[in-house]
Amino acid sequence: MNIRREEIGLRMALGSSRKGIKGLLIVEGLLLLTLITLPALLIEWQFVHAGLIETYGKGYSQVTYLPDRIFLRFLITNGLTWLLMAIVIVISIWLPARRASLLAPADALHYE
Protein backbone atom coordinates (compact mmCIF):
# COMPACT_ATOMS: atom_id res chain seq x y z
CA MET A 1 0.00 0.00 0.00
CA ASN A 2 3.01 2.30 0.17
CA ILE A 3 2.85 2.56 -3.61
CA ARG A 4 -0.78 3.70 -3.52
CA ARG A 5 -0.40 6.02 -0.54
CA GLU A 6 -0.91 9.11 -2.70
CA GLU A 7 -4.11 7.68 -4.17
CA ILE A 8 -5.44 6.85 -0.73
CA GLY A 9 -4.53 10.33 0.54
CA LEU A 10 -6.27 11.95 -2.42
CA ARG A 11 -9.41 9.90 -1.88
CA MET A 12 -9.43 10.83 1.80
CA ALA A 13 -8.89 14.50 0.94
CA LEU A 14 -11.89 14.35 -1.39
CA GLY A 15 -14.11 12.94 1.36
CA SER A 16 -13.88 9.15 1.25
CA SER A 17 -14.25 7.42 4.59
CA ARG A 18 -11.64 5.01 5.95
CA LYS A 19 -14.15 2.17 5.73
CA GLY A 20 -14.97 3.11 2.14
CA ILE A 21 -11.31 3.09 1.12
CA LYS A 22 -10.71 -0.34 2.67
CA GLY A 23 -13.87 -1.67 1.04
CA LEU A 24 -12.89 -0.28 -2.34
CA LEU A 25 -9.46 -1.91 -2.22
CA ILE A 26 -10.88 -5.26 -1.09
CA VAL A 27 -13.53 -5.26 -3.83
CA GLU A 28 -10.82 -4.39 -6.36
CA GLY A 29 -8.75 -7.39 -5.24
CA LEU A 30 -11.73 -9.76 -5.39
CA LEU A 31 -12.70 -8.50 -8.84
CA LEU A 32 -9.16 -9.13 -10.09
CA LEU A 33 -9.31 -12.66 -8.64
CA THR A 34 -12.63 -13.32 -10.36
CA LEU A 35 -11.38 -11.85 -13.63
CA ILE A 36 -8.41 -14.21 -13.76
CA THR A 37 -10.47 -17.17 -12.53
CA LEU A 38 -12.64 -17.32 -15.65
CA PRO A 39 -9.84 -18.02 -18.18
CA ALA A 40 -8.18 -20.35 -15.68
CA LEU A 41 -11.40 -22.37 -15.40
CA LEU A 42 -11.64 -22.68 -19.18
CA ILE A 43 -8.06 -23.92 -19.43
CA GLU A 44 -8.52 -26.35 -16.55
CA TRP A 45 -11.76 -27.70 -18.01
CA GLN A 46 -9.90 -28.45 -21.24
CA PHE A 47 -7.40 -30.53 -19.26
CA VAL A 48 -10.21 -32.40 -17.50
CA HIS A 49 -12.21 -32.90 -20.69
CA ALA A 50 -9.15 -34.19 -22.58
CA GLY A 51 -8.56 -36.78 -19.86
CA LEU A 52 -5.20 -35.39 -18.80
CA ILE A 53 -6.37 -35.35 -15.18
CA GLU A 54 -7.32 -38.89 -14.21
CA THR A 55 -9.52 -39.73 -11.25
CA TYR A 56 -9.41 -42.62 -8.83
CA GLY A 57 -12.41 -44.87 -8.39
CA LYS A 58 -13.34 -45.32 -12.04
CA GLY A 59 -14.46 -48.76 -13.04
CA TYR A 60 -13.58 -50.54 -9.81
CA SER A 61 -17.11 -51.11 -8.50
CA GLN A 62 -20.75 -50.30 -9.09
CA VAL A 63 -20.64 -47.54 -6.47
CA THR A 64 -20.37 -44.04 -7.86
CA TYR A 65 -17.75 -41.98 -6.09
CA LEU A 66 -17.29 -38.24 -6.20
CA PRO A 67 -14.26 -38.55 -8.51
CA ASP A 68 -16.54 -40.20 -11.08
CA ARG A 69 -18.74 -37.10 -11.15
CA ILE A 70 -16.26 -34.94 -12.97
CA PHE A 71 -18.33 -31.77 -13.28
CA LEU A 72 -19.42 -31.81 -9.62
CA ARG A 73 -15.86 -32.39 -8.46
CA PHE A 74 -14.69 -29.62 -10.81
CA LEU A 75 -17.17 -27.16 -9.27
CA ILE A 76 -16.43 -28.12 -5.67
CA THR A 77 -12.65 -28.02 -5.92
CA ASN A 78 -12.57 -24.77 -7.86
CA GLY A 79 -15.13 -23.17 -5.56
CA LEU A 80 -13.09 -24.10 -2.49
CA THR A 81 -9.90 -22.88 -4.16
CA TRP A 82 -11.53 -19.55 -5.05
CA LEU A 83 -12.82 -19.17 -1.50
CA LEU A 84 -9.40 -19.87 0.04
CA MET A 85 -7.71 -17.44 -2.33
CA ALA A 86 -10.38 -14.81 -1.61
CA ILE A 87 -9.74 -15.13 2.13
CA VAL A 88 -5.99 -14.71 1.61
CA ILE A 89 -6.54 -11.71 -0.67
CA VAL A 90 -8.92 -10.00 1.76
CA ILE A 91 -6.46 -10.44 4.64
CA SER A 92 -3.47 -9.33 2.58
CA ILE A 93 -5.30 -6.21 1.39
CA TRP A 94 -7.06 -5.32 4.63
CA LEU A 95 -3.95 -5.14 6.81
CA PRO A 96 -1.98 -2.60 4.69
CA ALA A 97 -5.15 -0.71 3.72
CA ARG A 98 -6.01 -0.27 7.38
CA ARG A 99 -2.56 1.11 8.09
CA ALA A 100 -2.66 3.43 5.07
CA SER A 101 -6.15 4.71 5.87
CA LEU A 102 -5.04 5.76 9.35
CA LEU A 103 -2.75 8.42 7.85
CA ALA A 104 -3.96 11.97 7.75
CA PRO A 105 -4.84 13.05 4.18
CA ALA A 106 -2.28 15.86 4.26
CA ASP A 107 0.50 13.47 5.32
CA ALA A 108 -0.40 10.98 2.59
CA LEU A 109 -0.39 13.74 -0.03
CA HIS A 110 2.90 15.07 1.31
CA TYR A 111 4.72 11.90 0.17
CA GLU A 112 3.82 12.63 -3.42
N, C-alpha and C positions, 0 to 999 in steps of 0.2 A: 504494500500500500504506500510505501515511500515514493514510488514512481507516480502515483496518482494523487499525491497530497495536494497539489495545486488544484486539481479538479474538485476534490472534496472541499477544499477551502472556498472555492468559487461557488459551489452549490450551497454551502452554509451561508456565505455572504449574501446570496440571493434569496435566502429564506427557507431552505430545506431543513427539516428537522434531523436530528441525529438518528432517530429510528428510521426515517425515510431514506437516509443515505445508506444505512446498513441493509435495509430491505432491497433497495435498488441494486446494490452490488451482489447480494445473494441471488436475486432473480436473474441478473445478468449471467452469473456463473451457472445456474441451473439451465438457462436457455442455451448456453454454449454446450453443455453436456448433452442436452436433448438434440441439438443440431448435429452433433457428431455421432450420436447414437444411431440415427436413421441410416446413413450409409454403412455404418459398421454392421447393423443388423442385416442389410441386404447382402453384404459380402459373406457374413457368417452363414446365412441361409443357403447361399450357393454351395458352401462347403458341406453343409448338412445334406442338402438335396443331392449332391454329387456322390455322397457316400464316403467322403474323406474322413468323416468323424463317425466311427463305428460305436455301437452301443452294446453293452452286455445284456444278456437275458434273451436274445433273439433265438427263437427256434429250439430252446432247450426243454420247454414244457408247454402245456396248454394254458398256463396262467399268464395273463398279460401284465407285464411290469411297466413301471413308468418309463424306463428307457425305450420300450417299444412304441410308446406314444410320442413320436418325435416332435410334433408341433407343440404339444402340451409341455414337454420338457424344455423345448426351445423358449417358450414364453416364460416359464417359471425361472429358469436359470438366468435369462437376460433381465427379467424384472428384478430379481434379487441383486444382480450385479449393478443395475442402474441405481437401485435404492442404496446400496453400500457406497457407491461412488458419490451419490448425491449427499449422503451424510458427511463424507470426508470433505467434499467441496464446501458445504455450508460451514463446517467447523473451520476449515482453512481460510475462508473468506471472513467469517464473523470476527475472529480474534483480531486480525490487523485492522479491519474496518472499525471495530469498536475503539481501538487505540487511536486511529486517525480521526475519528469523529469527535474525540474528546478535546482536540486542539481548538483553540480559538480561531475563528475565520481569518483574522488579521495575521496571526502567526503562520497559518497554512499558506496564505498568499505571500507572505514575506519570503518564503523559500523559493519562490519563482524567480 
